Amino acid sequence: MYSRFKGLGLFLIVAGLVFVGVSGYTYLKTQEGARSLQAFSAAQDVKLSYDEQGQLTDRGTVEGAQAIMSLLTKDWGYTVNAGELNPNDPVVNTASEYMYQMATIAFHTLNGTQKVTLTQPAEYNGKTYAAGTYDVPVAGRYWSQFNRLDPLDGKAREQAWTGTAHALIAELGVGSVTASALQIGLGVAAIAFLLGLVLIVAGAGLVWAARPATATAAERVRAAAPAAA
């Protein structure tokens, strides 16, 4: 019976060591990814703006940053990790910073006004537009929310939601997902390490608990007494 428990205990110990190894490998790979993301962020040198009190600002005002944060947290439903917004490290390199920068681009696009010039009169849906320059507010509309057939909306959409705006938002989105994936990688490494540690302790404990009992000297004397009598 002891040999069976010993075999099971040794198996648990080996399994635990495997999990510890997986933990170490995952941690190393996660750190490699983190260093690469950090180098990429540093090369781009995109930074957030803070005031002397460490508050986020946009175009010099705290109110502007608060409006952007409202878009990010309320309209988009993103949970910002305040610990990732560090005024001493303003380079955009964490998930929350990537998402905030994405919201910044979207906010100014959504709240901008585009000048649309018609070189000749145009008619749409029973309305005639004279040739000239018009101010067309974006009014919080995303690309798909414009009427592309309207002579003003169609041009305003292309001027507001340019290829550059879409590309920057896409790039920042990739950065945010990458940063989040790296955090998950660290979590997986921690879980694997703890599981491995539990298995090692459980295996060693099983081997120790199931070992054959060794009689003490006093017990051997008491056991021999009847025989001697």
Secondary structure as the mmCIF struct_conf table of DSSP 4:
data_model
#
loop_
_struct_conf.conf_type_id
_struct_conf.id
_struct_conf.beg_label_comp_id
_struct_conf.beg_label_asym_id
_struct_conf.beg_label_seq_id
_struct_conf.end_label_comp_id
_struct_conf.end_label_asym_id
_struct_conf.end_label_seq_id
HELX_RH_AL_P HELX_RH_AL_P1 TYR A 2 GLN A 44
TURN_TY1_P TURN_TY1_P1 ASP A 45 ASP A 45
STRN STRN1 LYS A 47 LYS A 47
STRN STRN2 SER A 49 TYR A 50
TURN_TY1_P TURN_TY1_P2 GLU A 52 GLN A 53
BEND BEND1 GLY A 54 GLY A 54
STRN STRN3 LEU A 56 THR A 57
STRN STRN4 ASP A 58 ASP A 58
TURN_TY1_P TURN_TY1_P3 ARG A 59 GLY A 60
STRN STRN5 THR A 61 THR A 61
HELX_RH_AL_P HELX_RH_AL_P2 VAL A 62 SER A 70
HELX_RH_PI_P HELX_RH_PI_P1 LEU A 71 ASP A 75
BEND BEND2 TRP A 76 TRP A 76
HELX_RH_3T_P HELX_RH_3T_P1 ALA A 82 GLU A 84
TURN_TY1_P TURN_TY1_P4 PRO A 87 ASN A 88
STRN STRN6 VAL A 91 VAL A 91
BEND BEND3 VAL A 92 VAL A 92
BEND BEND4 THR A 94 THR A 94
HELX_RH_AL_P HELX_RH_AL_P3 ALA A 95 LEU A 110
TURN_TY1_P TURN_TY1_P5 ASN A 111 ASN A 111
STRN STRN7 THR A 113 LEU A 118
BEND BEND5 THR A 119 GLN A 120
STRN STRN8 ALA A 122 TYR A 124
TURN_TY1_P TURN_TY1_P6 ASN A 125 GLY A 126
STRN STRN9 LYS A 127 TYR A 129
BEND BEND6 ALA A 131 ALA A 131
STRN STRN10 GLY A 132 PRO A 137
TURN_TY1_P TURN_TY1_P7 ALA A 139 GLY A 140
HELX_RH_3T_P HELX_RH_3T_P2 TRP A 143 GLN A 145
BEND BEND7 PHE A 146 PHE A 146
TURN_TY1_P TURN_TY1_P8 ARG A 148 LEU A 149
BEND BEND8 ASP A 150 ASP A 150
HELX_RH_AL_P HELX_RH_AL_P4 PRO A 151 ALA A 160
BEND BEND9 TRP A 161 TRP A 161
HELX_RH_AL_P HELX_RH_AL_P5 GLY A 163 ALA A 209
TURN_TY1_P TURN_TY1_P9 ALA A 210 ALA A 210
BEND BEND10 ARG A 211 ARG A 211
HELX_LH_PP_P HELX_LH_PP_P1 PRO A 212 ALA A 213
HELX_RH_AL_P HELX_RH_AL_P6 ALA A 217 ALA A 228
#
